[in-house]
Amino acid sequence: MKWVYIAAGIALYIKMLILPNPQLHLPDFSIVESIVKDGGIPNAVTVIILRNRLYDTIFEVVVFTIAIMGAYFLLANERPSCAIYNFTDKPSIVLARLGATIAALVSIELAIRGHLSPGGGFAAGVAGGTAIGLIAITSSPEWMQAVYQRWHAATWEKVSVLVFIVLAVITLAGVELPHGEMGALVSGGVIPLLNILVAVKVALGSWAVILVFIRYRGLL
């Protein structure tokens, strides 16, 4: 039977070497310019993620939420770790907190201006989660948990998901905010709001997962 597979593989390679690739004939216009014009912002990638394929993005946010719930569920019956590992030497703490400050500023920049430059909500959330992780490995878990509860981070995470879904459904129904002036901070209709909501969701969700793994695994 393996000779059949070998012969099929050889035939496939011969086909790729001999037969030409079909060429796609498109009208004489720029697809990128068309996408940017439809979205009203210069970042074509953001327009695709939060407008052209917004239906997929909704479920990406939902999948991330389910993943966080899964981490809680899978570790719920385990015994909390007795040993918590984090940085104790001063140089490492200073460098980690400096990196956290930079990552937090980058996160805010990407969330607010991600529709005008490379970046966006998911990148901003990852940067925010990185900042929280760097703080977590230089601080006590009790302090991190206390801050998480004091600011009601779990509630804000759920609210951001619900508001994102509502705004996305309204957008998919055909209701859009004015696009504004191209290149302005307030432009692109609802896209900047969706960017900020995704950033909040990803950052706070990462914070929740970090706390779970510190509690039950003793490390990130």
Secondary structure, 3 states (H helix, E strand, C coil): CHHHHHHHHHHHHHHHHHCCCCCCCCCCCCHHHHHHHHHCCCCHHHHHHHHHCHHHHHHHHHHHHHHHHHHHHHHCCCCCCCCCCCCCCHHHHHHHHHHHHHHHHHHHHHHHHCCCCCCCHHHHHHHHHHHHHHHHCCCCHHHHHHHHHHCCHHHHHHHHHHHHHHHHHHHHCCCCCCCCCCCCCCCCCCHHHHHHHHHHHHHHHHHHHHHHHHHHHCCC
